Amino acid sequence: MKSLVKGGVTATLSLLLTSFVAETAFALTVEKQRVLSPNSQTNNTRYLALNDTVEILEAQVGLAIPKTESIQERSLFTKLVKEKIQPTSRSVNRENAEALSTIARILPDNTPLVGLVNLKAGATLGRFQLFPTIGKAMSAFLPASLNFNYLKDIGSWSGDQVAIAFLPKVDSAPATLDSGSVMLATVKDEMRLQSYLSKLKANPQRVIERQYKGVNILEIKPPSTPSTKQPDPIQTKLSSISKPKFPQRPQSWVVATLPGYVVTGNNTKAVEQLIDTYSGGTATLAQNPRFQKTVEHQQAGQVLFTLYENLETFLPLTQDLAKDPSMPFPLVGLSAINAGQLKEFGSLDGIVTLQPEGLRFQVNAYRQEPKPNTVELEPGTILSRMPAATYTAFTGRHLNQKWQSIAQVLSFQPKYKNNLAKFRQEVRSKTGLDLDRDILGWMDGEYGLFMFPTQGGVFNTAPAKYNVGLGLAVQTSDRAAADNTTKKLEAYINATNSFLTVNTRTIKGHSVTSWDFKGTTAPSLVAYSWVDNNTLILTSGLGALTDLVPQPQVLLPLTYNFTTATNSLPHANHGYFYMNMGSFLSWVYGFIPAKYNNQGLDTFKQAIGSIYSISSTSSTTADREQFDFLVVLAPVRKQK
């Protein structure tokens, strides 16, 4: 049980780090300029935490549409968007919302961090092939015999909900991993719980039993003397190599029983602080309007995990934890974050949901005060410039504004600011163009960067045959400025370049410009064409562009794989990231030498091959910034 506390706290910290990545992504994806100003006992515990987590999970646990004759791309794509099934509304997940609210009634109102694990929903993960494959692979690395048995010791009395929380500091001492963390588990069988607690009290020399405000508390002290058993020198040597080294320090384990819950932690004050809130007289997290937003926005479906962060109290906590020597991994970068950088936001939450097609990860950053959404996010058309077999794509809007936001963020660091200035000067000296105004300034519409299979283009020149092309599709409201930029670049090439020449051709009635290596059989390096009045397509060579002009044979948005990957995501968004894992991995495997094909690689292929696609998007509403990430998974394979 003690290892569950450690493992849960460590896992929660891993998830909160992911949340910080999402927070930063929000600031860079909003379609306006928003700039963030920079101004031996222990080893056993850590090791068993992994095993306990595995035991919990074990116990609780494309085809493309054929081409349509005479496709009119824009009208077809507009029709597709209108007919597309819209994502399910954010109806509250009643079961998980109730569990959150119940736990919140015994936590202080300014609790910095709460994570809730739904073991009942986790029991259904086995319907996807990925998880049995991972479980089978991990089992090979677990020791043959363990003293802890989850089903016997914990699963017989515990309920379906487990919460990990960091409590607010009550004094001026720096917070540590142990000082304010507690774990709460629901109890379904009080008698079996008491039977388990009786086992813990079997050693009275190490156990102190007392009452605090009517609540029974057990404090279990660490062993006072080391074991007399002589360790195996060979095993000791192997352990020092294979296991990470953590600071050695004795640890107590505190257990308190509340009606319907058991509370555990490594610090008596933290457990007593929770009992103080339970006893009444202080505001609770359930009364906090920030937390209520997390409860209200629970997704429909089976919620596996919910994470809530109160940024006002969470950020100071991370500053302390970053200096805690007992942390199992360094909290890199958190010391540079301050409340002023995120003052617009009051709280953040993360939700992991089980959907019919796979796993959905969502992060929401809630504003302190709602603000009108001045950004019009309508379904775009740039995706219709990409072929059905696209390996991966990244789309968005207003590349010019995004570049300005990134440049301003970089300018706060002297090292990056100097490098940026040098890069801008280099572009100007080589081409005579201003990077911000001439090259990126006219890119004010949608854009898409994509990788796709093709037998043409510069990546398929002898001796290399990669069968891949890169494409960039950009929309603009100022074609004249774009034409002026390309003309200046081509004038520079013709005047100064000794190995490139600019040629113009016609493909399927469209004028195409190619920058070719000089020579009678030399390949094309870059080619581009205006496929309509405001959309420029640029690719890695003429052969690659031929597959896209005037449009791909089958459009990416019409494929089953892409629609499955994006149907449940918000359609009014800032753009997509998309990867067709099946086709992309098939391409990658072609470069792996035969000598590396072994059982380990086959196991990896089985696991990663059960992922059909990965997609993500970000969106904006009046009250929050939202980031969504979806992994579409293969169903479990029937045993032959």
Helices and strands as residue ranges (DSSP letters): H 2-29, H 41-59, H 73-83, H 94-104, E 113-118, H 119-122, G 125-127, H 130-139, H 150-150, I 151-155, E 158-166, E 181-187, H 190-200, E 207-212, E 215-220, H 233-242, E 253-258, E 261-265, H 268-279, G 285-287, H 289-296, E 302-310, H 311-321, G 334-336, G 339-342, E 345-355, E 358-367, G 382-385, E 392-397, H 399-410, H 414-431, I 435-439, E 446-452, G 458-460, E 469-475, H 479-496, E 500-507, E 510-517, E 524-532, E 535-539, H 542-546, G 556-558, H 560-566, E 576-580, H 581-589, G 594-596, H 599-608, E 611-620, E 624-633
